[in-house]
């Protein structure tokens, strides 16, 4: 879900994305990689960055749900019955 939402913004109309791909490809060409291979590698790097960010957002969601669970449990503590004395 997060990857899809992030990937929706990665298109040629996005100037920041186009600039990133061009700069990455230029750096790779400067290292001796062919322009076509450099462009492909730059797109793969962008995909890897997008996947990393999507995973980070997914972990954030998981921790948010865990927090909600702990808050619900903490609110239910006063409703617990006291144990019987032996």
C-alpha positions as CSV (number, residue, x, y, z in Angstrom):
1,X,0.0,0.0,0.0
2,X,2.7,2.5,1.0
3,X,4.9,1.5,-2.0
4,X,1.9,2.1,-4.4
5,X,1.2,5.5,-2.9
6,X,4.8,6.6,-3.1
7,X,5.2,5.2,-6.6
8,X,2.2,7.2,-7.8
9,X,4.3,10.3,-7.3
10,X,7.2,9.0,-9.3
11,X,6.6,10.1,-12.9
12,X,8.2,12.4,-15.4
13,X,6.1,15.3,-14.3
14,X,7.8,15.2,-10.9
15,X,10.8,17.5,-11.3
16,X,12.5,16.3,-8.1
17,X,12.4,12.7,-9.3
18,X,13.6,13.6,-12.8
19,X,16.5,15.6,-11.3
20,X,17.4,12.7,-9.0
21,X,17.5,10.2,-11.8
22,X,19.5,12.6,-14.1
23,X,22.1,13.4,-11.3
24,X,22.4,9.7,-10.4
25,X,22.9,8.7,-14.0
26,X,25.4,11.4,-14.5
27,X,27.4,10.2,-11.5
28,X,27.4,6.7,-12.8
29,X,28.4,7.8,-16.3
30,X,31.3,9.7,-14.7
31,X,32.4,6.4,-13.2
32,X,32.6,4.8,-16.6
33,X,29.2,3.2,-17.0
34,X,27.4,3.5,-20.3
35,X,24.5,6.1,-20.4
36,X,21.8,3.5,-20.9
37,X,23.1,1.3,-18.1
38,X,23.5,4.3,-15.8
39,X,19.9,5.4,-16.4
40,X,18.7,1.9,-15.7
41,X,20.8,1.8,-12.5
42,X,19.5,5.2,-11.4
43,X,15.9,4.0,-11.8
44,X,16.8,0.8,-9.8
45,X,18.3,3.0,-7.1
46,X,15.1,5.1,-7.0
47,X,13.0,2.0,-6.7
48,X,15.2,0.7,-3.8
49,X,14.8,4.1,-2.1
50,X,11.1,4.0,-2.6
51,X,10.9,0.4,-1.2
52,X,13.0,1.4,1.8
53,X,10.7,4.4,2.6
54,X,7.6,2.2,2.1
55,X,9.0,-0.3,4.6
56,X,9.7,2.5,7.1
57,X,6.2,3.7,6.8
58,X,4.9,0.1,7.3
59,X,6.9,-0.3,10.5
60,X,5.6,3.1,11.7
61,X,2.1,1.8,11.1
62,X,2.8,-1.4,13.1
63,X,4.2,0.5,16.0
64,X,1.2,2.8,16.0
65,X,-1.1,-0.2,16.2
66,X,1.0,-1.7,19.0
67,X,0.7,1.7,20.9
68,X,-3.1,1.6,20.4
69,X,-3.2,-1.9,21.9
70,X,-1.2,-0.9,24.9
71,X,-3.4,2.2,25.5
72,X,-6.5,0.0,25.4
73,X,-4.9,-2.5,27.8
74,X,-3.9,0.3,30.1
75,X,-7.4,1.7,30.1
76,X,-8.9,-1.7,30.9
77,X,-6.6,-2.3,34.0
78,X,-8.9,-0.5,36.4
79,X,-11.7,-2.8,35.3
80,X,-9.8,-5.9,36.3
81,X,-11.0,-7.9,39.3
82,X,-8.6,-8.1,42.3
83,X,-7.2,-11.6,42.9
84,X,-8.7,-13.5,45.8
85,X,-6.7,-13.5,49.0
86,X,-5.4,-16.9,50.1
